Amino acid sequence: MADVAPASAERPRPTVIVIGAGMAGLVAARLLHDGGCKVIVVEARQRLGGRIWTDNTLGGPCDLGASWVHGADNNPITNWCRALGIELAVTSEETRFFFMQGKEQEEWEIEKRAWRSRLAMNRAITRLTARAQREVQAGRIPRLSLATAVEPLLTGRRLRPLDRRVLAWQLSVAEGVQGAPADQLDIREWFPKETAMVNALPIGGYTQLINDAAQSLEIRLDEAVRTVRYQEQVEVLTTTGCYSADAVVITIPVGMLARGAIIFDPPLPSAKAGAISRIGYGGDASLNKILLRFPYTFWPETSNRFLSLLDDQSKRGLFSSWISLEALVGAPVLMSFMSGYNGAHFDRHEMDATIVAQALAVLQRMFGRTVPDPVAYTITRWLSDPWAQGSYSYPAVGNTPTDRLLYAEPVAQKLYFAGEATDLTHYGTVHAALKSGAAAAQRLYEDHREPAGWVVQAPWLRT
């Protein structure tokens, strides 16, 4: 996978424990392994991938966690897929249709009729963003959320019913892509950047990259880390044993660190612990999926994405966007999403049968005809997952870019941190996790060997 130039013999290569076998952990482990380091990966799950999870129970490879390559026209994952011969299917955002009682309308037609909602939303966000900037200039951390700007427009009578429905849908998009409720999203980072990018799905699933990264690595599955002690050496205590190494790379989700999933002895520096606690992750913030396999295709072939304007704003975040995966998995499968407070409630409290029934009711209203019962389904519950406790990090109110920089900073040349939440701009994406794992590996190698000794030729760097 990677070639690292040999280093001088004066200093031995470090021994390393990598905690977590997701993208960040496996990339770090593979680069260090290929650089001649003794590396052991310890993973609490019984599978590889972490929040990347390709499942085949619906008859074809479906990604239940990370799905997209965001910004696929300029992304290291695109290079990696090309090196492995993995085809990418671009999901176009140009032509999308709303469906209501069997009638379809292009997205731009609906938004044109509801122009007042866009205008009101833009004005409110601009006004609040300017206020946030004044707070920053005054040396204060602004605590202004997307909900502060938009919720008054949804609850007031200033806008027509259609405008409020479209505004609720637009807000749902932001909550879904950012993976958090509007009242937890910082007004300065509310816009989901990914919607403006070229996005693509790896045909065959992300697990192909995970498996490629894991080749030749020593990986211990079903072994959760409880304590990390770091003095002259690092000791990693797990549910089944203890490992000793020169350094450790920690890649578990940032929210799990904030909740004390690993005990550090001595404790992490207070500045770092504070930064970790301020980065948005979990709680009531998540993005979950429902995938339904039907006995036959009943939806039109107009587009691979179908949109729904919910008639009840209280159901915001539930099944407002549907994607046909038929061309990707070779089976009649539809995928939709659950986010915001409704998504969190469904994750923790609703039975599968209730979730499926509500999803089918939305499809019924969209297509205006009897929708067949699915022959199989899959529902994700990332908040309830003990080794995830959320989907991905988000721009929380009160969080600053400095927090992510502090999170990524090593401690005592013993503890190194990686994961999507360390990235300043592309947090929440797979390529952020990839780059963070590579950066942590390089920093560790240079700290323990020599700066000139790290020369990498990895698949994602090849053109």
PyMOL commands that set and color helices and strands:
alter all, ss='L'
color gray80, all
select helices_A, chain A and resi 23-34+72-74+76-84+107-113+115-137+146-155+161-178+182-184+187-189+193-196+207-214+254-258+270-278+313-315+326-329+340-349+352-367+401-408+420-422+430-448+451-453+459-461
alter helices_A, ss='H'
color red, helices_A
select strands_A, chain A and resi 15-19+38-42+54-55+62-63+69-70+88-90+97-100+103-106+199-202+218-220+225-230+234-238+242-245+247-250+263-265+287-293+305-307+318-324+333-339+376-379+415-417
alter strands_A, ss='S'
color yellow, strands_A
deselect
rebuild
show_as cartoon
